[in-house]
Amino acid sequence: MSFSHDQADRTGILLVNLGTPDAPDRASVRRYLKEFLWDPRVVEGSRIAWWLVLNLVILNTRPGKSARAYQKIWTEQGSPLLLISREQEQALARRLAAADGQGPVVALGMRYGAPSIAEGLRQLREAGARRILVLPLYPQYSATTTASIFDAVTRELRAWRWLPELRFINHYHDEPAYIAALADSIRDWQQTHGAAEHLLMSFHGIPQEYFDKGDPYYCECQKTGRLLAEALALDNAEWTLSFQSRLGPRQWLQPYTDKTLQTLAARGVESVQVLCPGFAADCLETLEEIAMENREVFLAAGGERYEYIPCLNAQDAHIEMLAGLVRRHLAGWPETTEDPAAVAARARAMGAEC
């Protein structure tokens, strides 16, 4: 690490999301899945047994299928998740900037893939950040996501000699501004496209046993759904909450999104609008699984109209909500007020070269 005594202490914000392969090809997806699925927070249990299943079965079969899915959503500029996350990083930095342009420095890290959490932390260190606030872009807490980010952050910091002061945002599932931003995005969509008979809120799933062991994710998803339905003045018959993206034969949180869509169609619901309030940015699970794959499920079951409402992404209301969240979590953090030039002068007087 380069250090200069005349460098002002700064506050750093590390934005973190799940991550993405470098390219929509089998080799890149295999590398990404290997890192993701080997995380003990994601798949719990015997490491030896899971190593055998992962390396001898899953990594020989799933990468090709996942690569084809990524190819459906990939853009000329690259991964949608990475592009949107970069937009969020830049927009948040602008929103937090002080009048003199010296507000907190914002960096992006991905839990899996590039840019890594280690890269993001090093970027903040090079910018002089002595206080770092970590903001996982997961509204609802789960050990599989938020806690895994904590693991990666502390693993990187174990190699640092001079640790920064550290704060960590666990969740914002019931943040009023977050609920309001979601509600407004639905109203805006319906103003342009019209309302549907039913609103489906689809959250990423986790294994049922993780919830049984005490993971609060299910409860936080339920609260987000309830608050959003209340904000939209929906009665119980007008909306449903479900869980998507299950993997393997064991039971995951229910009801499942695809099964719910089939049930709605069988019940005579002709039109449905779906949004994913657990995702801060559109990605494979929203753009391919929800917007494409589950659309086919609903229409094949007899439904007539299916619409996916995009994530909040880099919308102004979303960025302002994140900025407000950051400001509150930074409140009361002592900052150094000494003039960096004076500090450097004293250091030179004591023989320092900087």
N, C-alpha and C positions, 0 to 999 in steps of 0.2 A: 504493500500500500504506500502510495506517495502521500506525504504530509507536509503541510506548510503552516507555520505559526500565524501567518496572516490570513489564513482561510477562516471565514466566518462559520460558526456552528449553524447548521440548518436542520430543519425537520423534513423527514422523508416519508412518503406514502408508498407502500408497496401494494399495488393491485394484483390480485391473483385469481386466475380462473383455472379450469381443468386442464386444458391443453389440446393439442391437435398434432396429427402427423405432419411431417415436413412436405409431403406430397401424397397424392391419392393413388399411390402404387403399392403393390403387395409388400415390398421390402420395407418401405417407410412405415406402413401401417403395422407391420409385424413388430418393428422396433418400438413403436408407440404402445402397442398392446402389451408387449412384454414388460415394459416399465410400469404401465398402469395396473395390470392384473397381478403383478408380483408384489404390489404394495400390501403389507399385512393388514392395513386398515380397510382395504377394499375387499379382500378375501381372507377371512379368518380361518383358523384351524391348523391342522398338521402341515408344516411347510414341506416336508418330504413328499407326502401324498399329493399336495397341490403342485409341487414342482413337476412331478411326473405327468399329471393331467395337463398342466399348462404347456409344458415343452413337448410332450409326445402327442397330444391331441389338439388342444385349442390353437396353438401357434402354427399348426400344420393345416388347419381347416378354416379358421375364422378370418385370417388376414385377407384372403382373396375376396370373400364375401363383403367384408367391411370396406375394402378398397373400391369395389364397384359402387357401394353406397356413397362413399366420399366423392367419387367421380360425378355423381348426379348433382352435387351441390357446389363443387369447386368452381372458383371464379378465375378469370385471367390474372387477377392480382394475388390469388392464393386462397388460403383457408378463410371462410367467412368468420369463424370464431376469432382468429387472430386479427383479421382486419377490423372487426368491430371492437375488439379489446384495445387495439391501438387507438381507435377513435375515442374510446372512453378514457384512456390514459391521457390523451392530449386535451380533451375537453375538460376533464377534471382539473388538470394543471392550470388551464386558463381560468376556470371558475374560482380556483383557490388563490390565484395570483394576487399579491398585494399591489398597491398603487405604484410602488417602485419596481415592480416586477420580481421581487425577491420573496415570493411566497414559498410554500412547501414544494420540494421537488418530488415529482411523481414518477415511479418506474413500474413496469409491468413484468410479472413473472408467471410462468405456467407450472402447474404442479407436475405435469408430465410433458416432455417435449421441450421445444424452444420458443421463446427465451425462458430459461430455467429460473426457478426461485433464487438460486445461487447467483445467477447473472444479475437479476434485479437488485438483490441486496448489495452486490459489489458496485453496481452503478450508483446507488444511493451513497455508499461509502465514499466513492470517488468525488461525489458532489459535496462532500462535507457534512452529510447527515449524521448527527450525533443522537438524534431522537427518531425512531422509526415506528410508524403505525402500520400494522398489517391489516389490509382489508380484503378478505376472501369474498369473491363475488358470488356467494351462495346465501340467499336470503334466509334459508332454513338451515339450522345446524345439524350436522351428522358427523359421527366419527369417521365415516368413509370419505368425507370431503374436507370439512373445516379442520378437524383434528389432524388429518393427514398433512394439511398445509403447515400447521404448527410443528409437526414432526420435521418437515423439510426445512423450515426456517431455523429451528434450533440445531438441526444437524449441520447446517452451513455455519452458524454462529459458533459452534464448538471449535472451529478452526481459526477463529479470530482472536487476536490478542487483546484488542481494545474493543470491548463490546459497546454497542449503542444502548441507550435506554429504549425499552421496547413496550409497545402496547398492541393489543390484538382485539379485533372486533369479531365476536363469535357469531352474530346473527342480526338480522333486521326484519324478521318475518312479520312483525306486527307494527313496524314503523308507519305512523300515519301518512307520511309523505309518499312512502312506497305503495301503500294501498291506494292512495289517491291517484298516483301516477298510473297504476294498473287500471283503475276504474276509468280514468280519462282516456286511456288508449283504447279501451273497449268501446266507449261512447263515440270516440272519433271514428273508429272502424265502422260502427253501425250507422253513423250519420252518412257515411259514404256508400256502404254496401247494404244497409238495411239490417234489421235484427233477425236472428234465427229463433226457432222454437225453443232451443235448448243451448245452454252454455256449459261446456265441459272444461274443467280445470285439471290439466294433466301434469302431475309431478313425477320426477324420476323416482323409481322405486329403490328399495333396499331389501335385503332378506328379512323375512318376518322375525327370525331368531335374533337379529340385531336389535330390533325394537323390544323384543321380549327381555333382552339383557339390559335395557335401560336407555337405548338411544332415543332422544327426544324428537327425532325428525318427523315421525308420523304426526305427533301432537302439534308441532309447529306448522306443518302443512295444513292440518285441519283448521288451525286458527287463521292462517292466511286466507283460506277459502271462505270461512265464515265471515271474516271482516270484509272481504271483497264483495261477497253476496249482499251483505248489509249495505255497503256503499252504493251498490247498484239497485237496491230495493227489490231484490229477487226473492220469490217465495221458494220453498223447498222443492217444488215440482219443476222449477225452471233451470236448475243447475245441478251438476254432479261433480264430485271430486274423484279422481282416479290416479293410478300409478302405472308408469310405462317402463320400458327398457329392462325387463327382467332377463336374467341370464342363468341357464342351467335348470335342472329339474326340481330344485327345492322351492318351497313356497316363499313368495315375496309379498310385500304389502299389497293388499287388495282394497277395492276392486281394480282389476287390470283394465287399462285403457282400451285395448282392442276388444275385449269381451264386453265392456261397457257400451262401446259403439254398436256392437252387434245387438245388444239388448235394447238399446234405444231405437234402433231401426225396426226390430221385431215388434216393439211396442207401438209403432206407428209414427214415431217422430221422423218427420221428413227433412228437417233442416237442423244443422248443428254448427256451432262455432266453437273452436277449441283454442285455448291459450295455455301457456306453460309458465305459471308464476314462480317456479323454482329456478328458472334460468334467467340470468342477467343479460345474456347475449345469445343470439341464434347460432345454432351449431348443428351437427349431424343429427342429434336426437330430436331437434325441432324441425329442421328443414327437410330432412329425409324421412325420419320415422313418423313424425306427426303430420307434416304437410303433405307427404306423398303416400307412404305406406298405409297409414291409418285412414286416409281418405278412401283408398281402394277398399278397405275393410268395411267402412260404413256404406259405401255405394253398393258393394256386392251383397250386403245384407238387406238391401231394399231402401236405403236412404236416398234422398234426391239432391240435397244441397249440403256441401261440406266446405267450411272455410277455416283456415288457420289464421289467427291473429298474431302478428309477430311479437317477439320479445321487446322489452323497452329499449334495448340496445343503447345508442348514444342520443336518445331523445333528450331535449332540454330538461324536461321534468325529472327524468331519471338522473341526469348528471347533477341537477340541483339537489335532489334528494341525497345522493352520495356525498356531495359537498357538505350539506348540513350535518350528515352523520359524522363525517370526518371532523368538522369544526367542534362538535360536541365532545368527541373522544379526545381531541387535542387540548380541550379546555383545562387550565390549571397546570399545564406542563411548564416547569421553570425553564427559562431560556437565558443563555449567556448574553449580557448586554455590553460587555467590554468591547472597546474598539479593537478590531483585529490588528490594525497598524501598531497600536500601542503594545499589544501582546508580542508582536513580531520584534519590535524595538527592544523590549526587555530580553527576549530570547537571544537576540544578536549580542546584546551587552554581556550575556552570560557565556558567549562563545558559540552559539548555534549558527549554522550556515544559512538558515532560512530566516 
